[in-house]
Amino acid sequence: MRLHDLLSPEVIRIPLEHTDKQEIIAELIDILSAADRILDKKMALEAVLERERIMSTGIGEGVAIPHAKTLAVDKLVAAFGITKESVDFQAIDEKPVRLVFMLVGPMDPTGPHLQALSRISRLMHRSELREKLITSRTSQEVLQALAQEEQKYL
């Protein structure tokens, strides 16, 4: 599974409209809902917010991956956004976030969900890719940057 296959222009927003962690999560859920990727918007939002209450999904280096497993989807779905300004996501390195990937997966199987989390984490540790994404102006630029990086390293 490749990230650029999970994402498409309709689930990428540059820039995200909101500047608050919870509002950004809700905005990404709205994006997935508008693209008919989730079955129950409220259930999906509650699952992601509950996961976030347990532990921040700010993985460091300006990246957050809010995610959850829920009955609100029948397959793994993803959305991506770039914030206008840095946002406090209570990240593990205490640095603000600009790049936000959202994953919402079904309760079973677990494999694709974990594989996508791992792939995002691995790719986002590459400073060149983070910089390319932050400076992207279109969803096509985001998709191209991800595809090129995945081809090189994975």
N, C-alpha and C positions, 0 to 999 in steps of 0.2 A: 504494500500500500504506500502510495506516494502522496505527500501533502498537497502538491499542486493538482492531484486528482480529486482530493476531498473538497478543495475550494473551487469556486467559480466566481465570475465577476459580480453576480447578484448577492453573494455573501461576504463581500469585501467592502469595507467602508473607509474612505480616506477623505477627510479626517472624520473621526468619531465626533459626534455632536456634544457629548457629555464630558464632564471633567471629574466626576465622582465615581469611585469604584463600583458601587451598587448600580448607579445609573448606566454605567458602561456595560455591565453585565446584562441589564434589562434591554439596553439598545441592541446588543448582539443577539439576544433571544428574539427581539422583534424582527431583526434582519432574517434570522432563520425561519421564523414564522411566515414572514412575507414571501419567502422563497419556497413555501410549502415543504419545508424540511423537517418540521416537528408536528406531532399529532396533537399535543396539548401544551399550549404556550405557558399557561400558569403553572402546570406541573413541572415543566422544564426549568422555568425560572426558579421555582422553589427548591428544586434539586441542586441547582448550581449555587444558589445563595447559601443553602445548608452546608454544602461542601466547603464553601468559602469561610463559613463561620467556624468550621472545625480547624482549618489551617489555611493561611493565605496561599494562593496559587501564584504569587509573585515569585518567580524562580531566580530572579536576579538579573543583572546586566540589562535592565530596562524592559524585561519581558514578563508577561503574566500569561498563564494558561488556565483560566477558569474552566472547570469541567465537572461533569457528573455522569452517573449512570442512572437511567430512569426509564419508566414505562412510557414516557412521553415521546419516544422515538422507536422506530423499528429497525434502524440501522445507524451506524456511526455517522454523525454530521459535524461539520465544522464551519466556523465563521472567523473572520480576521478583521481587525481594525487598527488604525494608527491614530493615536491621540494628537490633538492640536498642541497640547502642552504636556509636560510631565505630570503624572498622576501618582499620588501616594496609594500604593496597593499593599502596604505592609509587607513588602518583599523581604526575602530572607537576607539579602545584603543591605536592606534598609534604603536602597536607592529607588527613585521614582521610576515609573513604567511609561513607555511610549508604544510598545508593540503588544497587542492583546490577541491571542489565539483562543477561541472557545471550542471545546469539544463536548458534545452530548452524545452519549452512547446508550444502547439498550442494556438491560440487566445482564443478558447473555448474548453472545460469548464475550468474555473479558479480553481475549487476545488482541483484537483490533484496537480497542481503546488504549490499552497499555502500549501497544506498538506505536500508535500515533503520538502519545505523550512522550515516549522515548525519542522518537524522531524529531519532534519539535524541539525538545530540550537539547538534543545533540546538535542540531543545526543552529540553534540560537546562541550557542557558545562561540560561534564564528563571528568575530567583530565585523568583518567585511560584509557579511550577509545582513547583519543588523543595520549597518549603515546604509546599504542598498535599500532595505525595506523602509527605513525612516525617511529616506529622500524620495521614495516612490510617490508619484502623483496620480497614478491610475492603477486600477485593479490588474490590468494587463502587465504593468511593470512588476507588480508583486508576484503574479503567477510566473512570469519569466524568470525573476530572480530565484524563486524557490525551485523551479524546474532545473535551472543551471546548477544550482548548488547541490541538489539531490543527485544529479547526473555525475558531478565531480566526486562526491564523497560517499555516496551510499550505494 
